Amino acid sequence: MNATFFRSIPAGYLLVIVLATLAQADSLRIVADTGMQTPDGGGVFISFSLLNGNSPVMGGGSTIFVGHRDNGDNGAYAEIDGELVSIMNSSEPPPGFDEPFGNTFAAGSHPAIDGENVVFCGTGQDELGSFSGILARIDGVWRLIARHGEASPDGGTFADFRCLFGVSPSISGENIAFGAKTTLRRGIFAYIDGSLQVIADTNTPVPGGKGTFLNFGLLSGTSPSISGSNVAFGGCTEAGQGIYAYIDGSLQVIADTNTPSPDGGTFHIFAMHEGASPAISGQNIAFGARTTNDFSGHAIFAYIDGSLQLIVDNYTEVPGGAGELFAHFGLFSGAEPSISGENVAFSAKVDKGFFTSGIYAFIDGALRTIADSNTIVPGRDVPFSHFYLTLGLSPAIEGDVVAFGGAGGGEGIYASVPDPGADLDGDGTVGILDLLVLLTNWGQCPDPPDVCPADLDGDGTVGILDLLTLLANWG
């Protein structure tokens, strides 16, 4: 009966199905959008500070973002284990503090997350008085990681964390990286294994170069990124700009203005003075740059397994397009790529004779469209109108899931839902044997459902949607 059903589908119709499905982007779901009740019960979301460049951040299976609600409060909210929760808001003090946290989310300094651990920059009041600093909730306990007026590891005291300029801290496990100015100098600092340390400051010799670092783009909102105990950051030297990393306890150059670029030129500008920041995952690093190969162009690069590679530039065709090319990536507005393993997500504008914008990703060695101006907003009947890359809004990626902020009939935070794997027989390819497995299991799944691998969409039935998914992944 299953084979008869399959034969009853006209071959031409199957071809249309395959082509249409292959052209589709990943499906999307809502993390939070305007009009949704906030998880603390204090009102409804009215915006997500997207116009201020407050990007969602992913880590440890969680997603954190800035939300504003209709009573005038703002704060940090997160999706943890599939549940939307309130992390903090501007009207209630967290445990152990006397007053609510003020914050600099309006300046684009967004919170970061890894699992249930979170960090952000803000101001508050405790038994010692008012403060500004790097605040974290680690293992359920709020603590001050670094505080204005307290000793810094460079021998001075912390003076300014540059959050009003959009500099954001980063977290990995219990380790945290942040930029700051002390009474002695500017630098990149980290809280690793419970201790503060200097990663690099204006007294640090530039690796492989001459002299010391001059600055780190903190006045423009360039932020460090941490993965484990490895830290990536942008730095300026007498020779120009560069991307640097603290890996396994030592500083190294990832790319600077003396480094040959994978496009055949030499790296020229890293947009640090515009707030573009590198991202790190393990020892892999993603960043944006211009090269001498094309001064007017932009590109996204990645340092993967010790070598540089070009992810996408102005000569790259948009996936699923009609020959359109990527135009720019918002680097000179502070938009930046993110990385997870070897996968990279980025925002971009596309030249179709007029400019449209979208969210894209390089996943498992191939470019894909996550959302663009043709994509219908989940829960609404209109397409996306803005992704705000020219305001510094950036996507986040973890594994093959991408989270981003967008607007269309309202604002929201959305996440991609990648197609499930369709290699049902485990031979590394999707082909006729997988099709036979699917047809053999056609119909309602048994109980328990974990013995129904052919149910690719998880709806409890092996049917036409599962067939479409398998055909879309053929090969």
N, C-alpha and C positions, 0 to 999 in steps of 0.2 A: 504493500500500500504506500509506503514511503517513497519507494522508487517510482511508482506510478504517479504520485503527486508531483515529484520533481520533474518527470518527463512531461507532465501536463503544462508546465510553464514554458511559453514560447521562447525560443533561443534569442530572438531579438529583444524580448522583454528582459531576459537575463542580462544581456549586454548593457541595456539602459540602466539596470539596477547597479551593475558593477561600476560603470562610469560615474553615475551619480553619487554612489557611496564613496568612491575613491576621491571625489572632489570635495567631500565634506570635511570641515575642520572637526577637531575634538568637540564633543558636546560640552555644554556649560551648565553649571549649577549656581544658585545663589548662596553666598556666604552670609551677606547682609545687604539690605537695600532700604531706600527711603520708604517710610510708611510702616516698616517692620517694628514690632514691639521690641524694646531693648530687653536684654535678659535680666536686668536688675529690676524690671517692672517700673522704672521711673519715667517712662514716656515712650516716644517712638523716635526712630532715627530720622533726622532731617537732612544730614549731609555727612560726608566722610573726609572733609578737609582735603579733597582732591585738588582743589584750586591752589592749595599751599604746597603741593608736592608731597603730601603724606602718603607714602606708598605702603601697601601691605607687605608684611615680612613673614616668611615661612621658616620653620625649623622644628625638628623632632616630631613631625606629623601634625603640627599646630600652625595656625595662621593668626597673626595679630594685626590690628588696624586701629586707626583713630576714628571715633564716632562722635557726632554732635546730636543731642536730642532736643525735643521741642520745649523743654523747660529751661534751656540756656546752658545746661551742663555740657561738658565735653570730657572725653576720657579714652582709655584704651580698652578695647574689647578683643576677645579671642575666640576662635573655634578650636576647642581641645577635645580630642576623642569624639568628634562629630557633634559636640554640644557647644552652643554659643554661650559664653560667660563674660561677666564684667570683671576686668582686672583692676581698674581704678577709675574714679571719676572726680571731677573738680569740686564736688560738694561734700564728700565724705573722707575723713582721714583714714588711712590704712592702719591696721593694728600696730601699736608701738609709737605712733606719731600723734602730736597734739592737734594738728590742723590738716585740712585737706592739702594734697599736693597741688601747687600750681604747676603748669607745664608750658613748654615752648612748642607744642604741636602746631600752633598757628604760624610758626616760622619754618615749618617743614622738618623739624627734628622728630622723627617717628620712633616708636618703641620697637624692640626686637624680641624674639621669642625662640626658645628651644625646648620643646616639650611643654612643661608647665612652668619653666623658669623664664622670667621676663626682665627686661632692663629698659630704662629710659632716662632722659635728662630732665630735671625739673627743679622746682623750689618747694620748700615746705617749712614746717615748724616742729621742733621737738623740744626736749627738756633743756637743750643747750641754746635754744633760740632759733632764729630764722636761718635758712641755709639755701644754697644752690648746689647741685651735685649730680652724681650718677647714682641712680636709685635702682635697686634690683629686688625682685622676689625670687629667692632661691630655696628650693625645698619647702615652699610654703611660708617662708619667713622673709619679711621686708627688712632690707638693710641698706645703709649708705656705703657704697663702694668707694667713693671719693667725694670730698666735701670742700667747698670754698673755705679758705683760711686754714685748712689742715695740711700737715706735712705731705709733700709730694716726694716721690722716690729720686728726684734729681737734686735734692738737697734744699729746695725752696718750699713754698706753699702753693696750693692750687689757687688760682685767681679767677679763671674763666673757662667754662667748658664749651664755649662757642655754639651753644644750642640755639641762640638767637640768630645764628647764621645758618642754621639747618644742619649742623653736624650731629650725627646720630651715633649712639653706642651700638655695639654688636655683641651677641652672646652665643656661646657654644658650650653646652653642658653647664658648668659653673664658672667658666672662664669668660671674661669680658674685655673688649678692647674699646678705647675711646680716645678722642683728641682733646687736648686741653692746653691752656696757657698757664704757666706758673709765674711766680715772682722772679724767676730766673730766665725762662725761655719757653718756647712753644714746642710741643712734642706729641708723639703717639705713645699712649700708655696702655698697660694691660693689667688685669687682675687675674693671675694664673695660680692655681693651686692655693688660693687664699692669700696671696701676697701681691702687692702692687709693684710693678716694675716699669722701667723705661724701655720701650721698644726702639724708638729713635727720637732724637730731638735736635735742636739746632747746635748742639755740641757734639753730635755723632758724626764720625767720618763716613762719607758716602762710600758704600762698597764698590770696589772697582773704579773709583773716581778720585778726584782731587777735592780737598777741602771738606767742609761739613755741610749738612743740609741747611738750606736757607729758610724754608717753610714747607707746610704740608697742605696748603689749600684750605686751611680751616676757616679763613675769613670768607670763603666762597661756598662752604658747605660740603667740602670733600671729607669723607668719613673713612675710617679704617674698617676692616672686616676680619672676623676671627673664625677659625675652624679648628677645634681641638685647642692646641696651644700655638698654632700657626696664625700669623697676622699678615694681611696684605694692606698696603697703603700707597697713596701717591705722595711723591716728594719733589721739591724743587731744589736744584743745585746751581752752581755757577755755570754748568754746561747746559742747563735746561731742565725739562721735566722728565719724570720717570715713574715707573711702577716698581715697587720694591716689596720684598716679603721677608718676614722673620720666620724661618722654617727650621725646625729641629735645633733651635737655640742660636742660630746665626743669621745675619742679614745677607741678602743676595739681591742682585739686580734681576728683575723679570724682563723689563724692556725700558730703554731710555733713548735719548736722541742720538746715540751712537749705535743702536742695535738695528741690524738688518731686519726688515719686516717681511712676513711671508708673501706679500704681494709684489715683491721685487724691488721695493724702495727701502727707505730708512724711516724709522719712527720720527715724527716731527712734533706733534702736539697731542697731549693726553687730556685736554680740556679740564685740567685741575682748577684753573682759575674760574671755571664756570660751574664747579661743583660736581663733576663726574667722578665717581668713586669705583675702585676695583672691587670684585667679589671673590671670595675664596671658598673652596670646598676640598677638604683634605689638603693636598698640595697643588691642586689645580686652581687656576686664577683666570677670571674673565675681565676684560676691560675694553673701553672704547678708545680710538685714536685716529689721528690723521697721519698720513705718511708722505714722504717726498714723491711717491709715485703719482699722487694726485692731491695737490694742496687744497683743492676745493671739495674733496671728497671726505667721507666718513667711513669708518669700518668698526666692526666688532671682532676682537681677537680673543684667543684663549691660550693659556699656557697649560698644556696637558701632558702628563707623564714626562715632564722635563723639556718639552719642545713647544715652540710657538706655532699656532695655526690660525689661518683666517677663517672666521665663521661666516661673515657676510659683509659685503661692501656695496658701493653704488653701481657695481657692474653685475650684481647678483639678481637673478630673476625671482620674483615673488612666487612662492609655491602656490600652485593651482591657479595662477593668473594667466593672462594672455600676452605674456612677454613683457609685462611691466617690470621696471627696475625699482629697487629700493632707493629712495631719495636721500633721507638722512635719518639719524637715530636719536635725535634730541640731546646729543652729548653736550652741545654748547648751551643747553638749557638746564643741565644737571641731571638729565635722565641717564640711566646706567644699566648695564646688563646684570643678570644674576646667574649663578652657576650651582649645579648640584651634580657631583660626579663629573661626567663629561658632557652633561646636558646644559645648554645655555638658553636663557629667555631674554628677550629684548623688545622694546617698542620701536616702531619705525613709521615713517611717512613713505608713501608710495606715489610715484609719478604716473598718473593715468591721463596726462594732459591737464589734469588738475590734481591737487594733492589730497590724498586720503590717508588716514592713519590706522594702525592696527597693532596687535600683540602677536608676536611670533616666537618660535622656539626651534632650536637645533637639538633634536632628540634622537638618540641612537643613530647618529650620523646623517640625519636627514632633516631638512627644514620643513616646518609645518606652520600653518596658520592656526592660531588659537582663537582669535576674534578680530574682525575688522568692520568696516562700515557697511558691509553686507550681512553681518551677523545679527540675528534677532536677539534682543536682550531677554534673558530668561525671565519668565513671568510677565513679560510685556509684549505688545504686538508691534514694536518699533525697533529699527536697527540701532546699533550704537552710533552716537554722534560724536563723542569725544573720548580720547584716552589720555589727554593732557600731557603728552610727552614734552611739549614746548614749555610746560610749567614744572618739569622735572619729575613727573610721575613715572614710576618704573614698575615692571612686573617682578614677581618672585617665582622661584622654581624650587621644587623638592621632588627628587625622582623624576617622574615624567608628568607631574601635576604642576600647572601654572596658575598662580593667583594674581589678580590685577584689579585696579579700580577703573571704572568706566561710567559713562553717562549716556542716557537715552531714555527719555520719559522719566527721568529721575537719576539719582546717583546710586552706585552700589559697589560692593566687593564681590567678585565672582571667581570661580575656580573651574579649571578644565576637568573633564571626566574622560580620560583616555579610553579608547576602545580596548576591551579585554583581549587577551591572547586567544588565538584561534587554532593553535597547533595542538590539536586534540590527541594525536598519537605520539607526540613528543619527539618527532624525527627532525626537528629544526626547520621544517617548511610547512606551509599550509597548502594542501593539495587534495587529490582525489580520495586518499585514505581518510583525511579529516572530514571530508564531505560525507563519506559513507558512515563514519561514526555519528555524525550529526543526524543523518536520515534514519539510522537505526534507532536513535533515541528520541525520535519525533513525538511530540505530545507532552502531556503532563509529567513533571519530574516526580520520582518516588520520594518517600520520606524515610530517612533524612535527605535533605537536598544536596549534601556534599558528595553524593554519589552520582551527580548529574553534571559532569563537566561540560557537556554540550550546551548547557543553558548559559550562553555567553553574556546575555544582558541581565541575568539574575532575577527574572520575573517568575521563576518557578515552572516555566514551560519552554520546551524546545520548539521554536516556531520560525516564522518568516523573518523576524528581526535578528535572530541568531544566524539564519542563513545569509542575510545581508552582511552581517559582521564578518562571517567567514569569507565570503566572496571579496570583501573589501581588503582582506589581509592575505589574499591568495599569492602564493609564491614564497 
